[in-house]
Amino acid sequence: MFTKQQPVVGAWYVNRTGKLMKVKLMAWRHQQPESVLIEYLDGNRSVVDMNAWYSLELSRNLQQAARSLLQQ
């Protein structure tokens, strides 16, 4: 199941299209998370703000996400 996930540095996530990504670091401002640096399996990196992060459909349960993708 794909739901809103809290970013955890070092954790792997899979999105609805099956792309794996890892949270490399988080930027904080005034003790609040501001943005997330993610790295895809192919090495590409992207910085997303927290609004964009929460709009992603992600799963940390990679086995369950894989089953969901296969059933589509």
N, C-alpha and C positions, 0 to 999 in steps of 0.2 A: 504494500500500500504506500502510495506517495502522499506525504503530508508535509506541513511546515516543520522544518527541522532547525534546531539551534545549531549554529556553526561551532564545531569543536576542532581546534588546531590538531592536525595529525590524523583526523578521521577521514575515511573514504566515504563518498556518497555516489549514488547513481541517479541520473535524471530520467525522465519519462522516455527519452529516446535511447537510453542505454549507455550514455556516455559516463565514464567513471571520472570522478574529480576528487582531489584531496585539498582540504583546507591547509594552506601553508602558513598563513598568519592572519591576525586580525588587528585592525587599527582602532584605537579607542580615543574618544574625546570626552572630556568631563566625566570619566568613569562609565561611559556608555559606548557600546560597540558602534563604530561608524562605517567600517567597510571590511571586506573579506578578500584576501588574495587566494584564488583557487588555481590549482594546476591540474590540467587534464592529463590523462594517461599518455598522450602523445607529446607531452612536454610544454604545450602552449599554456600560458598563464593569463589570467584575467582578474581585474579588480572590480568587485561589485559592491554597491552600497547596500545597506541593510534592507532597504525597501525591495531592491532587486533580488536579494538573497531570499527573502521570505516569499517572493512570488514564484520562485523556482519550485518545481514539484520534485522533491528528492526523497530518497530512502537511504537509511544507513544499514538496513537489513538487506545485504546484497543478494542473498539467496532468494528471499521473498520477491525482491524487485525483478530478478531474472525470471522467475516463474510468471510474474505479471506480464512482463514483456513478451514472453513466449506465447501466452494465451491470447494476445491481441491479433 
